[in-house]
Amino acid sequence: MATTNISKINGVYLLNEEIPFIHRDISWLSFNYRVLQEAKDANVPLFERIKFLAIYSSNLDEFFRVRMANHRNLLRVGKKTKRELEISPKQTVREIQRIVNMQQAQVSSIFQNQIIPELRSHNIRILRRLDLNEEQKEFIENYFQDHMLPFVQPVLLVKNKIRPFLNNAALYLTILMHEKESKNPLDKYAIVKIPSDHLPRFIRLPSAGERKDIIILDDIVRHSVSWMFPGYDIKDTYSIKLTRDAELYIDDEFSGDLIAKIKHSLAKRHVGPASRFVYDREMPGDLLEFLKESFKLEKYDILPEGRYHNNFDFFRFPSFGMQHLKNQVIPPLPYTPLEETEDYFEKIADRDHMIHVPYQSYQSVIRFFEEAASDPNVTHIKIVQYRVARKSRIMQALINAVKAGKQVSVFIEVKARFDEEANLAWGEKLEKAGVMVNYSFPGVKVHSKLALIRRIEGASSKMYAYLSTGNFHEDTAKIYSDFGLFTADERLVNEVGRVFSYLETTQVPSQDFKHLLVGQFNLRRELEKLIDFEIAEAKAGRPARIILKMNSLQDQQMIERLYEASRVGVKIDMIIRGICSLIPGRKGFSRNINAISIVDRFLEHARVFIFHHRGDEKTYLSSADWMVRNLSHRIETTFPIYDEKLKQEVKDFIQIQLNDNVKARILDQSLSNVYKRDGSNIPIRSQIETYFYIKRKSEEAKDQSSF
């Protein structure tokens, strides 16, 4: 395939001029800008705005460690390989840098012109060293001597001789200085580490009255550099940070010991090649050129930022107990049918149950495993572990189940990016406890969210399953919006058992999946059939509609099918949190496609697919986004909702989101992220509305049960 360029037509970035298709990384940067919009929004509580700055920074850091690192590697390949690529890596890198530079300028402006003045209005002041009184100067000088001195690692830089290794994502100050009493003072450069990996980034200073003075750790180092270089006059200091390539490049390994390769690769993650070098945009050009040469940086490696880097440290910005500057707490609602019942499994055997976290408590899921561990009639427990909390009652329940004589098996996906070490550690702990642990397949990532329990009931056994759009993770269940289904429906549990059989034996099931849509087997094919059915209905003049909610839509085959559906009259509504390579509302392709994205206090993580299907509506929940990797290279599970009451609940939740006119942004060809405003006098903020919808339903159920 010949290399093509990213085309920019009327503000739209296209991968293919014949089929409108926004490059995935350009679309992702647009998503991250939606996060930044939350930091800009004066209606968002102050400390939440600061948190969104941290989220934006954390997201961008991972983007450069993984996605940008990949583009940088493509720049280094030979001409023949480049000709086989879909897109010019040089043009991609240039466009990414242009967008990031523009966004970073906004980050600096938001912090300096909005956040700092707003903090001052609440008597919280972030001081620089020139703002300090004598008491505060004495405090930071003592703090430096008592806490920081062992970590700062001052080094004089000497061209072609002394070049220290920069740790991944560590903060440093570069120092411009001259030798004292020199007749012809020349610029000398040094480097000092800012020990934010050992100490808090924000230090509370002695303050008078109601004032709450803070100094950023960087500025304590700035104040102290003259002590570290006593023979020099310090002219100025400038912050820098180097981000290193974090990709393990093991997804396509098909042979050898995968676990050993991952462990070996993890050891190299923090010493990988540069993927981004950020520097204070006030830095003089001569110093920047010296650093580029000293650290062997290329022009595509470097990006300007403000005075401070690693804004993800704002996750730990002190709140001083000022709860009124945070989101109002909305405690998870109990799901009483499973949390308060005395016969847990009987309730699931009676009918399907669905929870929607974080609006509802995760206790039902925890109880699923704790009940299974203590129930003498339960013989087997199976689970897929993709990401898991450091302290996990679920994992402890599995260990307790083994001690109680039950057969427990866990499939651990060790290629879950940035969770590899945690997952390997849990795997070793579970194996030591006697759990049967199976690990990743080479070349395929397992992303399904499944659990299965076998229980003896009378003379036979019965299976119970939990299927989810989110991980078995007690911490993320507090902030990720996900659905989970508890079921004993034989149509579903038998096929869940078939998935586990494949994961444990790698033997392809002898029977086809008829109810579950499973990656590597029938997921892509069945989704295409469902779209094709709507296309046929529209062509026949009958009502046809598709509603899709997911994190990312990037798979070109699926996008072309949706374009085809739109052209023949299928009405398509989409709620896409992150990447959306499809362009809605484009003449000749997608006039019947509307798309929004919602960024709010909870992270939208659920995947929901609804097809009109001639009035016999098909409703699915899924672990899978519509990306090439999910549909072609992963074990994903998409599961139907058969209970009519639960189907209506899912549809109600989706309709609430489609009606959002507060936090919804319109996805269109301009990538401008304009807030959706429908002219209504009633603001509908879908996450808050969803909470109160569930609360009303819960209260109605209580009232009915009291009669």
N, C-alpha and C positions, 0 to 999 in steps of 0.2 A: 504493500500500500504506500503510495507516495505521501510525503510529508505535506500537510496543509497548515495554513496559518490560522490563528484565531482571528476571525473577521469581526469587525465592529461596525454594525450597520444600524444607524439611528439609536446608538447607545446600547445595542444588544451585542453580546459576545457570543459568536456562533462557532461551533466546531465544524459544522457542515452547512454550507449555504443552501443546499437543496432541502435538507431536513433541519429546521430550526432546533438547535441543541446547544444549551449553554454549558461551557466547560465546567466540570464538577468543582474545581477548585475556585473558580471565579464565583460560582454560586455559593460555595461554602463561605467565602469571605463576605458575601452579602448577608448570609445568616449571622456571622459573627458581628456584623454591623448592627443587626437587630438587637443583639445583646448590648452593644454599646449605646443603642438608643435608650435602653432602660436606665443606663447611668446618666444620660442627658435629661431624662424626664423629671421635671420638677415635682410631679405628682407622686413619684415614688419616694418612700421614706429615705432620709439621708443615708443611714447606714446600709440600706439595701442598695442604694446607688453606688456606694463604695464597693459593696460586694460584687455588683455587676462589672465594675472595673476589673476586679480580681478575676471574675469568670472570663471576661474578654481576654485578659492577658494570659490566663492559663490555657484557654483554647488555642490562642495564637502560638504559644510556645510549643504545644503538641503538634500543631500544624507544621511548624518549621522543622521539628525533629523528625517528622514522618513524611508528610507530603512534599514539602519543599526539598527535603534531603533527597527524595526520589528524583525530583526535577533536576537538582544539581548533579546527581549521578548521570542523568541522561545527557547533560551538557558535555560530559567527558567521553561519551561513547564515540565510536568512529563514524565517518560519514555514511558508510553503507548502512549501519544500524539506524542512524537518524533518518535515512530515506524511507525506512520501513515503518517509522512511527506515524501515527495519525496527525501529529501536531508538532510544530517546531518548539523544542524545549526552550530555546533562547527567547522566543516571543512570549511563551508562557511565563517564564521567570520575570521578564520585564514587566508584563502586565500585573503579575502578582505584586511585585515590588512597588509599582505605581499606586495600586490600591492600598497596600499596607501603609505606605508613606503618608497617604492622604488621611487614613484612619488614625494613624499614630499622632498626627498633628492635632486631630480632634481630641484624642485622649489627653494630651498635654493641656489643651484649652479647657476641657471639661474640669480637669483637676485644679488648674490654677484659677480659672475664672468663675467656676460654679461651686465645686466641692469645698475649697479652702474658705471662700467667703461664707458659705452656709455653715461650716463648722464654727467659724468665728462668731456667727450670730447665736450660737449655743455655748459660747465661752470655751470652745475647744480651739486651741491655736497650735499649728504646726510651725515651730520656730526653726530658723536657720542660725548658724553660729553667731552671725552679726547681731541677731535679735536678743541674745542672751544677756541677762544681768550677771553680776559677779557671782552670786550664789549658784546660779545655774551653770556658769562656766566651771566653777570649782567642782560641781557635781559631775559633769561629763568628763572632766579630767581625771577624777577619781574612778569613775566608771570605766574609762579606758584602761587605766592602770590595773584595776582589780579584775576586769572581766575580758578585755579584748586583746591585750598585748600578746598573749601566746598565739593568736590566730591570724594576725594581720599580714604576716609574711612579706615584709618590704623587700623589693628587689630593684636594683639599679639596672636599667636596660642599656645594653651596649650593642651597637649594631654588629650583626654577624657573629656575635660571641655569646651574649646572654639573652636567652629567650625562654622565659618560664612557661610551663604548661598551664593552660587555662582550664580549670575544671568546668564541666558542663553546667550551665545556668548559674554559675557562681558570679557574684558581683565583685568588681574591682574598681579602684580609682587609678587613673593614670595621672601622673604628676608632671607638670611643666615647671622646671626650676633652673637656676643658675648657680654656679659656684660662687661662694662668698669671696669678696675682696679680689676677684679676678679682674685684670685690666681689660681683657677682651672676653666678656661673659658669653658663652655659647649655650644654646638650649640643651639641657639635659633632661632625660625622661626616666621616670621610675614607675613602678606599679605596686599597689598595696591591695590586699584582699579585704573586702568588707565581710565580716564573719556572720552573715545573716543565716548561715546554715547551723550556727551554734547558739545564736542569741536572738532575742526578739528584734524585729525590724523597727518597732515603735517603742520608744523609751519615754516613760512619764517623768517629767521634770518637776522639781520643787516649784510650787505655784502659790500665789496669794489669793485669798478669798475664794470666789466662785470659779476662778480661772482653772482650766485644765490644759496645761502646756505639755506639748509632746515634741520630741526631736527624733528625726529619722536616723537610724544607725549610721547611714552613709555620712551624715554631717558631723557625727562625733569623730569619725575617721578623718574627715576633712580638717577638723579643728586640731587634730593631733599629728598631722603628717610632719610638721616642722621638728617634732621631737625625734622622729625616725630618721631624718636626714639633716643632722645638725650642721653640716658643712655647706648647706645650700640655702639660698633664698627661694621660697616657694612662690611662684608666680600665679599658678591656678591649678585646679584639679578638674578632671572630667571622668564621668563614670562610663564603664564598658561592661559588656557581657557577651559570652560566646555560647551559642546553643549547638549541641553536637547531634549528629545523625543517630536516631534511636531505633531505626528499623533493623529487625533481626535477619531479614532476607531468608526466611526458612519456610514461608508458606508453600513453596513449590518443591520442597524436598520430598522425594519419593523413596528414598532408601536410607539405610543406616539407622542408628539409634537416635531418634528424634529428640528424646529427653536430654541426652548427652549434648547434642548440638545446641539445644536451647540454653542449657546451663553454661556452655562454653561461650555462646553469643552474649548472654547477659553480662558476663564479666567484661565484655568489650564495649557495652552500650555507652558507658560514660567516657570512653576515650575515642569515640568515633570521629570521623572528619567533620569539619565545620559545616553547619547548615545555615547559620545566621550569626553575624557579629553586629551587635547594636552598640551605638555610641551616642554620647551627648551631642546634639546637633550644634551646640556652641563651640565644639572642639575646633581648634585651628587646623587648617588643611595640612600644614607641615607635620603636625603630630599624627594626624590620621594616616598620612602616607607612610610615616615611620612604622606605625603599628601594622598596617597592611603588609609591609615588607617583612617585618619581624615575625609575624604570625602566619606568613604565607597565605594571605587572604586575597581573593579575587574580587572584582567589582560587584559580582552578583552575590557575594557573601555579606555585604555590609548594608546596614539600614540605620538611618538616624532615628533617635527617640529623644525624649526630654531629659531632664536632669536625673531622673530616677528610673531604674529598670525593675524587672521582676515585680510588676504590680500585682501578681497573684498573692503577694504577701499581704495585700489588703484584706484577705480572708480573716486575718488575725488583727485587724484594726481594733483598738480598745473601744468598748461601747460605754464605759463608765456607768453601767447600770441604767442607761437612758433608753428604756424600752419604748418610749413614745416615738423614737426615731427609727424603729424597726417595724416590719410588718406585724399587724395584729395577729396573735397566735390563733390558729383555728385547729383545735385538737382533733385528731382522727376519731371518727365516729365508730363505735363498736359495731361489728356485724353479729348481732345477738343470736341469730339462728345457729351459728357454729361456735360462738364464743361462750354462750351460756347454757348450751344443751348438756344434758347428762349422758346422752348416748350419741356421741359425735358421728360415728360411722353410719348409724341408722339414719341420721339426718341427710347425709350425702346419698345413701342408698335410696331414700325416698324421692329426692329430686336434685337437679343440678343447682349449684350455688355459685354466685359470682361476686367477687369483691373488686373495688376500684380504689387502689391506693394512690396517693396518700390521704385521700378523703376518708377512707375507711381504714381501720386498724389492720396491721399485718398479723395480729395475734391468731387469726384463723389459720394462717399458713404455718406459723410456729407450732400451733396445737396439732396440726396434721401430722407432724413428725414426732412430737412429744407423746401424743396419744399412741401412735404406732410403736414407739419405743417401749412403752409400758404395757401395752395391751397383750396379754398372753396368747390371744388368737391370731395376732399378726406374725407371719413367718418370714416375709421378704419385704425389703425396702430398696427402691432404686431411685437415683436422682442424677441429673446432669448439673454439674457445677461449672459455670462460666466465670462469674465474678462472685466473691463471697466476702462478707464482713470479717474484719480481723477478730472480733469477738462475736461468735455466732452460736445462738441457741440451737439453730438447726443442725449445725455440724456436731454440737455436743450431744444432741438427741441421737444422731447416728452412732456415735461412739457408745452411748448408753444402750442402744439397741443391740449392738454386738455383744456387750457384756451380758445382756439378757438372753443371749442365745439365738438371736435372729440373724438371718442372712442379709447382709447389707452390701450393696454394690454402688459405687460412685464413678461416674465418668467425668474426668477432669480435663477441661480444655486448657492446655498450657500455653496456647498461642493467643490468649486474651491479652491484647497489648497493654503493657504497663502493669498487668496483674500476673505476669508469668511467675515471678518469684513467690508471690503470696500463694498462688495456686499450687506450685511445687511444694511449698512448705506445708500446706494443708494436706496434700496428697501423702506426704511422708508421715504426717501425724496420724492420718486415718489408717494407713497401712500398718503402722505400729500398733494401732488399737484392734486390728483384725478385720478391717473393712477391705473388701475386694475392690481395688482401684484399677480402672482402665484409663489410659491416657490418649492424647490426641492421635489422629491419623496423620501421616505425612500427606501434604498436599490438600487436605480438606480441614476446614475449621468447623467444629460442632457448636452451633449457636442456639439450639433448641432449649426451651425452658420447661422441663418435664420432670415429674416425679410419679412413682407408681408404688402402690402398696398391695400386697396379697394377704388376705385375711381368711381364716377358716371360719365358716359359718354353717353349723350343722354338719351334714355329711359331705359338703362341698366347699369350695373356696370361692371368694369373691374379690374382684380387683377394684381398687379405688385410685383415681389419678388426679393430679393437679397439673394443669396446663396454663402457661402464663405468657404474657408479652414481656415480662421483666425477669431479672435474675433473682436467685434465692439470696437476697442481700438485705438484712434487716435495716441497714443504714440508708441505702438508696431508696428503700420503700417509704421513707419519710419525705422525700423530695422529688422522686420520679413518679410521673403519672402512668400507671399500668393497670391492666386487667388481669385477673386470675380466675380460672374456672375449676371448681371442684366437681367431679363427676364419677358416677359408677355405671354410666351408660356403656353397655357392652360394645356398641358400635365404636366408641372412642377408646375405652380402656384396652380392648384387645389390640387395637392398632398401636397404641402407646407401647404396649408390651413388645410389639414387633419392632418398633424403633430401638428399644433397649436391647433386644436380641441382636440386632445388627451392630449396635455400638460395642457390644461385649464380644461378638464373635467375628465381625466383619463379613459374615455370610449374608448375601443378598436374600431378603425375604422371599419365600416361595409364592406368597400371595400378594397381589397388588393392593395398594392403599386405596380404599373407596371413600373414606370419610376425611381422614387427615390428608393435607397436602404437605409432602415432605421433600425437602431439598435433596437433590441427587436422584430422586425417583420420579415424582409427578408434580412437583410444585409449579415449575414454569409452565408445563403443558396444561395443567388444569386452570391456572390463572388465564392463560391465553384463551382457553375454551369459554370461560365465563365472560371475557370481553367479547369474544366472537358471537356469543349468544345475544348480547345486547346490540351488537352491530346488525345482526340478522333481524332482530325485532324492529330496530329503527328503519331499516330498509323496507320492512313490511308495513310501515306506517303505524306501528304500535308504540306505546310508551317505552322508553329505554333510559335507564339511569344508572350511574356508577358513583359511589361515594368512596373515597380513599383517604385514609389517614396514615401517615408514616413519618419516619424521621427523614428519609432520603429517597429521592426518585432520580435515578441516573441511568438505568439500563436502557440502551438505545432501542432494542427490539420492543420492549414494553411501551416506550414512549411513542414509537411509530404506530403501534397498535391503538394507543389512546388517540393519536392524531386521526387515524382512520375512523375510529368511533365518533369523534367529534364531527368530522366532515359529513357523516351520514345522519347526524342529528341526535346522537346519544348525549344526554345532559350529564356532565361530569363535574362534581365538586370535590376539591382536594384540600386537605389540611396537611401541609408539609412543614415540619419544624426546620429542617436543615437544608441539605442540597436539593435543589429542584432544577434539573437540566431541561425539563420541558418548559416551553414558553406558552403560558396561557393567553387566550384572547387574540391570537395572531390570525389575521385574515388568511383563509385558505387552508388553515391547519387546525386551529384550536379555538374557534369562536364560541364553541359550546363548553369550553373548559374554564372554570373559575377556580382560583387557588388562593389560599391565605396561609399565613404562618402566625402562630401564637407563641410569643415569648413572655413569660410572666414569672411568678414566684416559684412555681413548680416546673420541672423539666418535662415537656411533653414527650413521652417515650412509647406510648402504646401504638400498635399498628392495627387498623381496622379496615376491612374491605367489605363493602355492601353492594350487592348487585340486585337490580329490580326483578329480573328473571320472570317476566310475565306475571308479576304480582305475587309469585311464590318466592319472596325475598330471601336471598342467600346472604348470611352474615357470618363473617370470619374474623377471628382474632389471630394475631401472628407474631412470631419472633422476627420475621423477615422484612427488611426494607426491599424496595425494588431497585437494587443495584446489581451489577454483574456478579460481584463477589457473593452476594446473598443468594441469588437465584441459580448460580452456576457452580459455586465453589464451596458451599457450606451445607451442613445438615441443619436445616431450618424446619420448623413445624408451624403450619397454619391449621387452625382447628375451627370447625363450625360451631355455631351456637344454635342448638335445636330447640331449647325451651323458649316458647313464644314470649313469655313474660320477660325473660332475660334479653331476647332479641329487641324487644321494645325499649328496654332500658338502654341498651347500647345505642340504639337509634336516637333516643332522647339526648344522651350525652353528646353525640355527634351534632345534633341539631343545635344544641346550646352553643357549641363551638362555632358552628357556621353563622350563628347570630351575633357573635362577639363583635362589639363596636368600640371596644376600649383598648384591648391588647392585640387585636388581629392586625396584621400588615398584609397588604395586597401584593401578591407575587405577580409580576408582569414583566414585559420585555425591557423595561427601563432599569430594573434592579434598584429602584429608588426606595423601596420599603415604606411606601406611604401608608399611614394608618387608615384602616377601614372606618369610614364614617357614613352612616346610613340616614342621617337626618333625624333620627329618633330622639325624642326628649328623654328616653329611658336608657341610661348606660347599661350595657350588658357586658360584664367582665366574666368570661366563661368559667374560669377556675373558681371564682367565688360563687357563681350561680350553680355550678355543679355540686359544690359542697352543700348548699342549702337545698338543692333538689334531693340529694341523698338524705339529708336530715329530715325533710318533710316526709319522704317515703318511709323512713324508719319510724317516725312518730305515728304515721297512719297505720303501719303494721302493728305497733304497740296498742293503739286504740282498738283495732279490730280483734286482737288477741285477748283484750280485757273483757269483751262481751261474752 
